[in-house]
Amino acid sequence: MRRRLELSQSAADTPAVVLVLVLLVNDPLPPLKDTSLSSHLKRLQLLVGEGCLLVAHPGRRISVSPPHHTAAPRRSELPSRPAAAPSTAETSRAPEPGPVRFSRRRRRRRRRRMKRRRRSRRRRREPACCLQLTLGGAVRRPALSSASFSRGMQTVTLIPGDGIGPEISTAVMKIFEAAKAPIRWEERNVTAIKGPGGRWMIPPDAKESMDRSKIGLKGPLKTPIAAGHPSMNLLLRKTFDLYANVRPCVSIEGYKTPYTDVNLVTIRENTEGEYSGIEHVIVDGVVQSIKLITENASRRIAEYAFEYARNNQRSSVTAVHKANIMRMSDGLFLRKCREVAENYKDVKFTEMYLDTVCLNMVQDPTQFDVLVMPNLYGDILSDLCAGLIGGLGVTPSGNIGANGVAIFESVHGTAPDIAGLDLANPTALLLSAVMMLRHMGLHDYGNKIQTACFDTIRDKKVLTKDLGGNSKCSEFTADICRRVQDLD
Amino acid sequence: KIKMCSFVRPFLLSVILTSMFSLLRSDPLLPPSTQQVHRDSLVCASQPPPAQYGGRHTVTLIPGDGIGPELANHVRELFRFCCVPVDFEVVNVDSTMASEDDINNAIMAIRRNGVALKGNLETNHNLPPSYKSRNNLLRTTLDLYANVMHCQSLPGVRTRHRNIDIMIIRENTEGEYSSLEHENVPGVVECLKIITRTKSLRIADYAFRTAREKGRTRVTAVHKANIMKLGDGLFLECCKEVASGYPEITFDSMIVDNTTMQLVSRPQQFDVMVMPNLYGNVVSNVCAGLVGGPGLVPGANYGEDYAVFETGTRNTGKSIANTNTANPTAMLLASCLLLDHLKLHAYANMIRRAILSTVTETRLHTADLGGQGSTSEVVQSIMKVKNFTVTF
């Protein structure tokens, strides 16, 4: 009997340990019904008691090798793959060939041949008769994992972008180098290309890099007018199903605005709502625009918001809505938030009308903590909060996708008028990169870089033009690098 | 040479003089000096109803929920004190009842009287969609298409930004507030946002006309046409069309998220803003917060035939109801707008002057402005203001 024990990437966050145990397996274990991590670990304990060889590969797999005499199990005996495994969107399978009509005898011989080939392939690949069990992805990766499982370099897809994008990306790379962060950058360009079906898509090498590394850092992208294709941001969003936009707004000490002590996070649903793009001209002069709210998307964003609050020690989550007017749509959103709140009793849940939030935000922003809302309200409120702390030039932003993909970006424009003149302010991209480090679990590097950045801004000696100084981008970057190295 | 009789010349002179008099002074009580006290006499599309029964006007009063009833009482008290020739017809609307009879009675009363002063009616959003928002119902039935809110920084109120003077004109009947929603597939809800050419042209025309009458130089249209290309694109197109007829007024447009960002960093750049319904809600609340809060700004809803006045941010104030801590300024300034609409400018200016002197000079503030005063103290202080007399 052979089974394969495979840890999915999410569960492999714990440091890889090589366990060597001797295990004797006689009877096949009953198929797993509950695919949670704890049940799999309990099962491992059972196996440990009987004696088996357990080898953990750094990153992905723990393969368990029982003694040689056991045979491979039938496919029907293996536990079914859990639903939360990496989606088939990642694995690009070639389309299977259509059925070919051969005689029955020929078909039987063909089947036996394939079975033999498969068996020999399996024997060749793994150590003789390994025991394999698939561990489920039911353990959802929290927004901030406690420690990266790999001590080595993490690959991050870097998309420099247009305009000032390349300069600020270079600045961020320099600062990361000075901080000796274990990040390996993979630069890719995204431009819209027409795919085989006539649909616009991002270049396949960028997609493949992103799927592999799962983490991306993106500079500002140009939004084309009358180019025939949708904006790149929209394409990226659709490709990777980036459903949550997270924008932490924290007042920067040293960059004075009328609002001090702002410390809130806006979590905005990024895929549906008012921005569904469905519009019709009913009759000449009457236009209808459809706002779409679905149960799944609302539940997903609410769950993300509460997970984020829990993982980042935030005390309350506020749902922003206009259910007095849009009873069914915002009512559905609100209901889903309430349902999810039941499972997170440690986080306080409140609901507030959009106009009340706007009114109170402008008078006293300290009363808010985490805000979760549909697309349009999120757009307006996140920009309002960015304005409170000093504008888009200093605001980080992250987009979380469905398959563990996360793209962190700077939300300001490409600023073509200062492109190439070494005048750009890399703070937004840098703070987004710090957010990315925290997401990956590299908190100490993140804190170091953030402290250096804030110290530079507080000092006011070397500031770029938009922050009130007249230094160049390279000087600002060099100052931060120096501080990072001093902090070591 | 035209030969005239000896008595014709003085007769002609008197006719000419009285006709000039009646043209220049619509209100016989209006002395010239009080005309320029506060530039807030709003012009609406319609004429106020003629005063009946000895020069007294009848106005519908809808107290509403929360702090509404107590503020309505203060308004009546103040009007009685100032001997304002206005009688209130009180129509109570119970927002907890499922039937719409109450609100229909109120609408009937407003149709009868032509003007109304209204408190906010609470909408319980946990009720099913068959229960429509009473406020929205009133606005759409009476076709009060323009909501006007004038946000000005007051000298005595401490805010983070100074010298704000923004007039917000918001389309009040269509847009996202059409209340057209359906669930085709379980778990998927669609909400329709309707933008029409006629209503967009109407609101743009109102905005530019008001800007011209008030001597404003710039109108900014707030939209999201980069995403909602057809809907907000139509709105923007209508605004541009109307702007071409007003060459002395600068017209520009701004996307709503950029607008909110600019409002919290540099609100002094805005003059008149015109926008569809939902963005109007957001922007008016942001501006109200910038000038000092929901207790300071009055709002007016104008239609072709009717006008309804209320607080700018339309808050029920449930949490502070009956605690005597609400700020009466917004409701009292709304009643001044009402008097301006009825062409009783002398009374309007007198009351406005008294309110503003209480807020700015005496600095008697309620809790929302950081003070210790109660509602009744503020109202008493208004009534005790020096030189609080109607000058005829």
Interface residues (C-beta under 8 A of the other chain):
Chain A: T223 T257 P258 Y259 E274 Y275 G277 E279 H280 V281 D284 G285 V286 V287 Q288 S289 I290 K291 L292 I293 T294 E295 N296 H321 K322 A323 N324 I325 M326 R327 M328 S329 D330 G331 L332 L334 L354 D355 T356 C358 L359 N360 M361 V362 Q363 L376 D379 I380 L381 S382 D383 L384 A386 G387 L388 G391 L392
Chain B: T123 H125 N126 L127 P128 P129 Y131 S133 N136 R160 H161 E176 Y177 S179 E181 H182 E183 G187 V188 V189 E190 C191 L192 K193 I194 I195 T196 R197 T198 K224 N226 I227 M228 K229 L230 G231 L234 V256 D257 N258 T260 M261 Q262 L263 V264 S265 L278 Y279 N281 V282 S284 N285 V286 A288 G289 L290 G293 P294 T313 R314 N315
